[in-house]
Amino acid sequence: MKQLRMKVSFLLSVFLFSTFVVGFVNPNQAYGQAALDIEAESAILVDANSGKVLYAKDADVTLPPASMTKMMTEYLVLEAIENGTISWDTTTQISDYAYKISANIAFSGVGLRQNKDYTVRELYDAMAIYSDNATTIALAELIAGSEGEFVKLMNKKAEELNLQDYSFVNSTGLSNSDLGDDYPEGTDPEADNLLSPRATARLAYSLINDFPESLEISSTREKEFEDQMMQNWNWMLPDMPGYLAAFGYEGVDGLKTGYTNLAGYCFAGTAERNGQRLISVVMRTDSRESRFQETKKLFDYGFGLFDQVELYPEGYQIEDQKTLPVSKGKVEEVSIATNESVTSLIQPGDQEFYTVSYEFDEELLDKEGKVVAPIEKGQKVGTMKITYEGVDNYGYLYDDVNNALSVDLVTTEAVEKASWFSLFFSSIGNFFSDIFTSIADTIKGWF
């Protein structure tokens, strides 16, 4: 019996040790996709630098995004400021429609007043920090004249940004049925805005890349509005007061919460640590708290398991494709290489699963596949595609990269066009060479 206990104890020790070693050597097994159980109807996690999707759960299913819709309104307001159509100091008054929404306690706004001038900055802050619906409508009316016209701009911009899975019917994210007779003209009175997690992530990606100043406002914990203090609904911001501090997450600086009865609790978040930025979206979670708890799981997974790695340095060349043949030049070939380095978030050990290939610009090549001189140094001649062929391949945020990273392929030197004299004798040589080849082929055919 004593010997049996010793054998069992030994085998158990071996098992525990091997489990520890496997978990240590292969983090995927210790904290992999199987361990990432996101309690949301759909979700996505994206590397904001490369656009690589690190995790996805039903990421292309459209659902009501609630107030995450306001990110599109934010984008259009910031674009109008950039274009000079309006400025932060532009003022506007509150329409009857916006006032009615603000006075409705069900929508819990900041309590706007009529016959008072509000600046764009005041209205934007209330929209982005406090998720105020009436200030959102006021901004939409300022830019487009009416919310109905603004909705047209929203859908047009969504097409330009290649959101794909979207439908905007109002500026706020409320259900049109909640707006009664004030639903935007040209839309269905019973309709809801619709976005997929992927489309929401694309919108967030565009917002923070095209207008990084949006993060300065979305990261504001609280701000005074007239005689009251607005507190940000994003509880994941670090150093939130009291009970909310428990949800704080290092590096979080945006972006937008949302809730309606139909949408449930949702959140588009972003965080940056050591130059590494992630974008997350969770849709239709069960509570205010759970949308942040599930986002924390995603961020822990992204920051904990993935490392920012330089896959290929600037000036990289495929070993047997370092040059392109040249036509009509003083030299017969030109050196080519990538014009910048390629970095991406990858899991430890995954670098070996990346492959590269060249795609040349056919318009620059003649029928023989040669690039025609003159050629400038740094001239783009194509792209180098980097493809991941490992497990858990969720591709990239945008379909137009065909699930691959890409980098420009350029010439590393200039090539002058040959003189007419050289070209003339070259053409004569080619002429007789073609004749000789034709005669040789004919003779071979006799035998």
N, C-alpha and C positions, 0 to 999 in steps of 0.2 A: 504493500500500500504506500509505504514511504517512497519507494522508487517511482511509483506511478505519479505521485504528487510532484516529485522532482521533475519528471518528464513533462507533465502538463505545465508546470511553472516555466520550464525552459522554452517550450514551444510558444507559450503566451508572450514571453519576453522577446523572442525572435520576431513574432508577429507585430508586436507594438513597435519594435525598433525598425522593422522594414517599412511599416506604415509611415513612421516619422521620416525616414530617409526618402521615401518616394515623394511625400508631401514637400520635403525640403528641396529636392532636386527638381521636381516638376510642379511649379506653382499652379499650373492649370488644374491639377487634380486636387490641390489643396483649396483653391478658390476659383474654380472654373465656371463654365456656363451652367452646369448642372446645379451648382451651389447658388446661382443667382436667380432666386425665385422672386420676381417682381409682382407684387399684388396690385396690379393695375390692369385694366382691360387691354391697354396697349402702351408701348413705351419704346424709346430709342435713346441711344447714347452715341455721341459723335465726337471725334477729335476735330476741334475747331480749326486746327492748322491745315491738316491734309484733307479733311472731309471724310475720313475713314469712319465707317460705322462699326463701333465696338460691340454693340449689343442691339438687338431688335426683337420686339414682341408685337406681332400684328401691326407692324409699323406703317402699312399702307391702307389700313382701314380708316375711313373717314368717320369722325364723331364730332359733336358740337364742342368747340374749343372754349366756350364761355368767354371770359375777359382776356384770354390769350389773343383774341381777335384784335385787341387794342394795339398789339405790336405792329399791325399793318397801318393803323391810324398814326402811330408814332412815326413810322417810316415816312409816310406821306407828309406829315408836318415837318419833319427834319429836312426832307427833300425840298419842300417849299421854301424853307429858310435858306437852304443852300443856294437855291435858284434865285433868291431875292424877291420872291413873290410876297412873302411876309418876313417879319423879323421877330425876335424874342420880345421886342417892345411894342409890337403891333397890338392895338386894343380892339375889343369887340364887346358888344352887349349881348345879353342873353335873350333868346327868342322865347315865345310862349311855350313852344314844344320842349325846349331844353329846361325851362323853368318848371314845367309840369313834372318832368322826370326828376328834377332835383328835389321837388317838394314831396315826392312820393317816398314815404318812409320805408317801403319795401326795397328800394334801391339804395338806401343809406348813403347818400352823397354828402358833399361838403356844405350844402345849403346855399345855393347861389341866389343872388338878388338881381332883380331887373333894374333897368335905368342906372346901371353902374358899369363903368368900363373895367374890363379884365384884360390883362396882358396875356399874350400867347404863353409866356413862361409860367404864369400862374395857373393857367388852364392845363398846360402840359404836365406840370408837376403834380397836380391833383389827379390827372389821368394815370400817369406812370407810377406814382408812389401809392396813391390811395385807391386806384382803380375806379375813379369817379366816372359815372356814366354821362351825367349832364355836361360836364366839361368836355368830354369826348365829342358829344354831339355839337357843342358850340364850336369846337375846332373844325369839325367836318363842314359845318355850315359856313364858317369863315373862309375855308379854302375853296369849296365848290359851290356855294350858294344855297345848297340844300343837302340833306343827308342822302337823298336818292341819287343825286349827281355824284356825291362823294363815293357811294357804293360802286358806281361805274369805274371810278378811278382805282378803287381797291382791287376790283377784279382785273382791270387792265394791268396794274402793277404786278399782281400775282402771276399773270401770264408772262410778263417780262422777267420775273424772278424765277420762272420755271418751277413754281410750286406744285403744279400738276394736280394733286388731290385737294381741291379747294372749292368753296362756294361762299361768297360774302353777300350778305343780305342787309347788314347794318354795320355801323361803325363801332359798336360797343361790345357785342357778344351776347347781349340779351336775346331771348327768343322774340321774334316779331310779334307773336301772340301777346307778349307782355306789354307791347307798345300800343295796343288797341288800335284806334283809327290813325295813329301817328306813325305807323310803320312806313318805311321809306318807299316813296313812289317808284313803281316799276318792279317791286319785289312781291313775293307771295306773303300774304298776311299771316300764314301759319308756319313760315319757313324759319330755319335756323342756319346760322353760319356753320360751315363744315370744313374741317381740316383733318388730315391724317397726322400722326406723329412725325412722319418724314417731312411733310409739307410745313408743319410747325417748326421743325428744326431748321429747314431751309430758310424760313422767314426770320428766325432768330439769328441764323448765320449771316444773312444779308444785313440785318439791322445793326449788329455789332461790328461788322467789317466795314460797311459803308458809312456808318455813323457811330464811331466808337465813343463819342460824347454821350450817347444814350446810356452808357454804363455808369457815368457819373451821377445821373439822375436815378436810375433804377437801383443803385446801391445806397441811396439816401435812406437812412433808417426812419427819420421823422423830420417833418418840416411844418412850420406854422403857415396856416392859411387863414387870413383875416383874424378872427378871434379864437381859433381852435388849432389844435395840433394834429396833423395828419401822421398816422403811423403806418409804415410800410407793411403790406400784407405778406411780404416774403419773409417768413420767420427764419429762413436759413442764413440771412445776413449775420455776420459776426457781431457780437456785442449788442444784441437786441436786449431790451429791458426785461427784468423779472422772469416769469415763467417761460417766455419766448426764447430766452438765452439758451435753453436746453436743446433747441433745434439749430443753433448756429453752426456753421460749417466753414472752416478756414478756406478763404479764396472765393467764396460766393459773392458776386456783385450784380446779379440779375436773375431772372428777367421779369416774368409775369405769371401771376397766379390767375385762377379762374374758377368760378362755380356758378352753376345753375342747377335746377332740379334735374333737367335732362342730361346735362353734361357731367354731373357729379363734380368731384374735386379734381382739378388738374393743375399742372405747373410746368412751365418751361423755365429751366434753370441753366445757369452757366457759372463756372468757377475756374479760376486760374491759380496754378501752383508752379513755381519755378519755371515760368515761361510756357507751361503746358496748359492749354485751355480746353475744357470739355463743355459740350452743350447736351442737355438732357431734356426729355419730354416724358411726362407720365399723364395719361388720360383716364378719366373715370376711376378714380380711387374712392375709398369709402368715407374719408373724413378729412378735415383740414390738416390734422396731424399726419395722416398716412401719406399724403402727397409729398410731404417733406421726408418722411421716413423712407419711402421707396426711392426718392431721389438720392438720399444719402447712400443707399445700397449701390446705386449706379455709380456715383462719384467714387465711393470706396473701391469699387471694382475697377474703374478706369484708372484712378491714380495709383492704386495698389498693385495692379497686375501688369500694367503696360509701362514701357519705358520709351522716351523719345530717342530714336536712334537715327544716325545718318546712314541711310541705306547705300547711297552712291554720292561720291564727292563731286564738286564742280569740276568740269573738265573730264568727266568719265567717258571712256571709249570702250565699246565692245571689242574684244581682242582681235577678231578677224574682220572688223568693219570700221577701221580707223580712218578710212579715206573714201572719197567719192571721185569717180572718174570725171574729168573735165573736158568739155568740148569747146573748141575755138579759143583755147587759152595758151599762155606761154609755157605752162606746165601741164602734165597729163592727169594730175590728180590733186585734190585739195583735202587737207586734214579736217576732220569734223569731231565735235565733242559736245557734251552738255554744257549749257551756259550757267547753270546753278546747281547746287547740291539738292539732294532729295532726302528729306527726313520724314519719319512717320512714327506714330505710336505702335509699337509691336510688343508681343509677348516674348519673354525670354526663350531663346532657341528657335524663334520663327524666322530669323533672317534668311535661313537657307531655303525657305519656301518662296522667295521672291525671284522672279525672272524678268528679263528686259528684252525689248525688241525695238527696232527702228521702224518708223513710218515716215516716208519721204513725201514731200510736197510734189505731186506729179506735175503741177503746172510749171515747176522750175526745171524739170528734166526733159531732155529731148527723147525721141523714140528709142534711143539706145540706152536710156537710163543715165545719161551724163548731164551734169549741171553746166549750163552755158555761161562762159565768161563774157563780160568781166564779173568778178565776184568780190564783194567787200568782206573784210574781216568782221566776224560776228554776224554775218548774214544768216538768217534762219532758213534751214533747208528741210526741216521736218521736226518730228518729236521722238523722244524715247519713252516708250510705254513701260511702266513697271507694274507687274501683275502678281498678286498674292495667290498662291495655290495650296494653302494650308487648310486646316479645319476651322470651323466657325467663321467662314468667310461671308460676312454680311455686305461686302462691297463698299461703295462710297455713297456719299449723300446725294450726289447728282448722277443721273443715268448717263449724261453725255460724256462722262469719262470712262464709260464701259467697264466699270468695276476696276479701274486701274489708275494709278498716278501717272502723270505725264510731265515731261520737262522739255523745253526747247532744245533742239539739236542745231548747232550753229557751226559755221566755218571758223577755224582758228587762225586763218591767214587770208590775205587778199591774193587774188589771181587776176593779172592783167589780160586783156584780150590780145591775142597774137596779131601781128601786123598783117596787112592784106597780102604782103609778099609771102609770108610764111603760110598763110591760109591757102594761097593760090597753089604753091608747090605741094602742100599737104593734100589738096584736093586732087592734083594730078597723080600723086602717089597712090591715093585711095582708088582713083579711077583704074590705073593699071593693075593694082592689086586685085580689084574686083574682077577685071578681065581674066587675069591669071587664074584666079580661084574658079571662075566659071569654066575655063578651058580644062583645068585639072579635073573638075567634077564631071565634065562631059566625057573625057578620056576614061575616067574610072568606070563610067557607065557602059563602056564598050566591052568590059571584061567581066 
